[in-house]
């Protein structure tokens, strides 16, 4: 299954439902050249995510960290963790397994969930786990990720049960490997996360207006300097850079949904000049506004 765009709400939570209520898992083969924006933008979801690089290289930005995977390497991104994914080249190929933790841990009162799932899901210092084939326990996890991927595509009789069994083995290897690391971990809400969420909500509501860094900082009840530091720590960009990228993304939507001129769209998303708008749009979308409209418009 290939997705073409990540749809998020004002808090950057992905709105796509992965899998079904009775089998809450979905597996995607991501060809980045098919994505509208050429990459997977910032988002988070309640599902656990296991990704495996099949070809070339791919970079994961997870809150304030940057992780590059080679072919044959993988990563687990924990539940509720903000991340984005960018390919090294357009030919990069990655598969991702997105699953509701309940598929492993069972219902809310399950012993498995309380003893072996929640310690990782609620850990404040386990945002992700890199998976390398030269580390034995990680090699085993990569092996079972590939088995799950194959079963999903081939769908032999009973594949759902076999996938569930493999996920259990995969998780057993993780929990045994990190049990000491999470033993004393205390779940805590990050101040940076809350500040950035408030600021993002303000940007998403007012991006078309003439907003300043001071406006953004005030929305999160912090100083301008602390606002910049929080954005850098969580998103690795400044508030202004995020605002420009968000305006470019909103402009890309208007270019396809409306017949307005490019100059009108520029003003509609908060730019005061067509020249600067074109420069910013090309920086984030890798083409000019007119090229984008011609490329993606339905003929």
C-alpha positions in Angstrom: 0.0 0.0 0.0 1.4 3.4 -1.0 0.2 6.7 0.5 0.6 10.0 -1.3 0.3 12.5 1.5 0.3 12.6 5.3 -2.8 14.4 6.5 -2.5 16.0 10.0 -4.7 18.1 12.3 -3.7 21.4 13.9 -1.6 19.6 16.5 0.3 17.6 13.8 -1.5 14.4 14.7 -1.9 12.2 11.7 -5.6 11.7 10.9 -5.3 8.6 8.8 -6.6 5.4 10.5 -4.1 2.6 10.1 -5.8 -0.7 9.6 -9.3 -1.6 10.9 -10.9 -1.9 14.3 -10.7 -5.7 14.2 -7.1 -5.8 12.9 -5.4 -2.4 13.7 -2.3 -2.6 11.5 -1.3 -1.2 8.1 1.9 -1.7 6.1 3.1 0.8 3.6 5.7 0.7 0.9 6.9 4.3 0.6 8.2 5.5 -2.8 9.1 9.1 -2.0 8.9 10.2 -5.6 5.2 9.5 -5.4 4.6 11.8 -2.4 3.1 15.2 -3.3 5.8 16.9 -1.3 8.6 14.5 -1.9 8.9 13.6 1.8 6.8 12.7 4.8 6.3 15.9 6.8 6.2 16.4 10.6 3.5 14.3 12.3 2.8 12.0 15.2 0.4 9.1 15.8 -0.6 6.8 18.6 0.5 3.8 16.6 3.9 2.2 17.0 5.9 2.5 13.8 8.6 0.1 12.5 10.3 1.2 9.3 12.9 -0.7 7.2 15.0 0.9 4.5 14.9 -1.4 1.4 16.9 0.8 -1.0 19.3 3.8 -0.9 19.3 5.9 2.3 16.5 7.6 4.4 16.7 10.2 7.2 14.4 10.3 10.1 14.0 13.5 12.1 12.7 12.5 15.5 12.0 15.6 17.7 15.5 17.0 18.1 17.5 14.1 16.6 18.5 13.1 13.1 19.0 9.4 12.2 20.1 8.2 8.8 19.3 4.6 7.8 21.2 2.6 5.2 19.6 -0.2 3.2 19.0 -3.2 5.5 18.6 -1.0 8.6 15.5 -0.1 10.4 13.9 1.9 13.2 11.1 1.8 15.8 9.4 5.1 16.4 7.5 5.1 19.7 3.9 6.1 20.1 3.1 9.8 20.3 6.5 10.9 19.0 6.8 13.7 16.5 8.8 12.8 13.4 9.4 13.4 9.7 11.1 11.4 7.0 13.2 12.5 4.1 14.8 10.4 1.4 18.4 10.9 0.3 17.3 10.5 -3.3 13.9 10.1 -5.0 14.6 6.4 -5.6 14.7 5.6 -1.9 12.4 2.8 -0.9 11.1 2.1 2.7 8.4 0.0 4.1 6.7 0.9 7.4 4.5 -1.1 9.7 2.0 1.1 11.7 0.2 -0.8 14.4 -2.0 -0.1 17.4 -0.1 -1.3 20.5 -3.2 -3.2 21.5 -2.4 -5.7 18.8 0.6 -6.7 21.0 -0.6 -5.9 24.5 -4.3 -6.6 24.4 -7.0 -4.6 26.3 -6.5 -1.9 28.9 -6.4 -4.3 31.9 -4.1 -6.8 30.2 -1.1 -8.0 32.2 0.9 -8.0 29.0 0.1 -4.4 28.4 0.8 -3.3 31.9 4.0 -5.3 32.4 5.6 -5.4 28.9 4.1 -2.6 26.8 3.4 0.4 28.9 7.0 0.7 30.3 8.1 1.5 26.7 5.1 3.5 25.5 5.3 5.7 28.6 9.1 6.0 28.7 10.3 9.6 28.6 13.7 8.5 27.2 12.8 6.0 24.5 11.6 8.0 21.6 13.0 5.5 19.1 15.2 2.5 18.7 17.7 2.1 15.8 17.9 -1.4 14.4 21.2 -2.5 12.9 21.9 -5.9 11.4 25.3 -6.2 13.1 23.6 -6.2 16.6 22.2 -9.7 17.2 18.9 -8.8 19.0 18.3 -6.0 16.5 19.0 -8.4 13.6 16.3 -10.7 14.9 13.8 -7.8 15.0 14.7 -6.8 11.4 14.2 -10.4 10.4 10.7 -10.5 11.8 9.8 -7.1 10.3 10.6 -8.6 6.9 8.5 -11.7 7.7 5.5 -9.5 8.6 6.0 -7.4 5.4 6.1 -10.6 3.3 3.0 -12.0 5.0 1.1 -8.8 4.5 1.8 -8.8 0.8 1.3 -12.5 0.2 -1.7 -13.0 2.5 -1.7 -16.9 2.9 -4.5 -18.4 5.0 -4.0 -17.4 8.6 -1.6 -14.6 7.9 -3.3 -12.3 10.5 -2.6 -14.8 13.3 1.0 -15.4 12.0 1.6 -11.6 11.9 0.4 -11.3 15.5 2.7 -14.1 16.6 5.7 -12.5 14.9 4.9 -9.1 16.4 4.9 -10.8 19.8 8.4 -12.3 19.2 9.6 -8.9 17.9 8.4 -7.1 21.0 9.8 -9.8 23.3 13.3 -9.1 21.9 12.8 -5.4 22.4 11.6 -5.5 25.9 14.4 -7.9 27.0 17.0 -5.6 25.4 15.9 -2.4 26.9 14.4 -3.5 30.3 17.3 -2.0 32.3 17.1 1.3 30.3 13.4 1.8 31.1 13.4 0.4 34.6 13.9 3.8 36.2 12.4 5.9 33.5 9.7 8.2 34.7 7.0 9.3 32.2 6.9 13.1 32.0 5.3 15.7 29.7 7.9 17.7 27.9 7.6 21.4 28.4 9.0 21.9 25.0 6.4 19.7 23.4 3.5 21.6 25.0 5.0 25.0 24.1 5.5 24.0 20.5 2.0 22.5 20.2 0.5 25.8 21.4 2.7 27.8 19.0 1.8 25.5 16.1 -1.8 25.8 16.8 -1.4 29.6 16.6 0.5 29.4 13.4 -2.1 27.1 11.8 -4.9 29.5 12.7 -3.1 32.8 11.8 -0.6 31.8 9.0 -2.4 34.1 6.5 -1.9 37.1 8.7 1.1 39.3 9.3 2.4 37.5 12.3 5.7 38.0 14.1 8.0 35.9 16.3 6.6 37.8 19.2 3.0 36.8 18.4 4.1 33.1 18.2 6.0 33.3 21.4 3.1 35.0 23.2 0.8 32.2 22.1 2.9 29.8 24.1 3.5 32.2 27.0 7.3 32.2 26.6 10.0 34.7 25.4 11.0 35.0 21.8 14.4 33.4 22.5 12.9 30.5 24.4 10.4 30.0 21.6 13.2 29.7 19.1 15.1 27.2 21.4 12.0 25.1 21.8 11.4 24.9 18.1 15.0 24.0 17.5 15.0 21.3 20.1 11.7 19.7 18.9 11.4 20.4 15.2 15.1 21.4 14.3 13.8 24.6 12.6 13.0 28.1 13.8 9.4 29.3 14.2 9.9 31.5 11.1 11.2 28.6 9.0 8.2 26.5 10.1 5.8 29.3 9.2 7.3 29.6 5.7 7.1 25.9 5.1 3.5 25.8 6.3 2.5 28.7 4.1 4.1 27.0 1.1 2.1 23.8 1.9 -1.2 25.7 2.2 -0.4 27.5 -1.1 0.2 24.1 -2.7 -3.3 23.0 -1.7 -4.8 26.2 -3.1 -3.0 25.9 -6.4 -4.8 22.6 -7.0 -8.2 23.4 -5.3 -8.8 26.8 -6.8 -8.4 28.6 -10.1 -7.1 31.8 -8.4 -4.0 33.4 -9.9 -0.7 32.7 -8.3 -0.3 36.3 -7.0 -3.7 36.1 -5.3 -2.8 32.8 -3.6 0.5 34.3 -2.4 -1.4 37.0 -0.6 -4.0 34.5 0.7 -1.4 32.5 2.5 0.4 35.5 4.0 3.0 36.7 1.5 3.3 40.4 0.6 5.1 39.9 -2.7 4.9 37.4 -5.5 8.7 37.2 -6.0 9.5 36.2 -2.4 6.6 33.8 -2.4 8.1 32.1 -5.5 11.4 31.8 -3.8 10.0 30.3 -0.6 7.7 27.9 -2.5 10.5 26.6 -4.6 12.7 26.0 -1.5 10.2 23.8 0.1 8.3 22.2 -2.9 11.3 21.9 -5.2 9.5 23.6 -8.1 7.8 26.9 -8.9 4.1 27.5 -8.1 3.2 27.3 -11.8 5.2 24.1 -12.3 3.5 22.6 -9.2 0.1 23.5 -10.6 0.9 22.0 -14.0 2.4 18.9 -12.6 -0.3 18.0 -10.1 -3.5 19.4 -11.6 -6.0 16.8 -12.9 -6.1 17.0 -16.7 
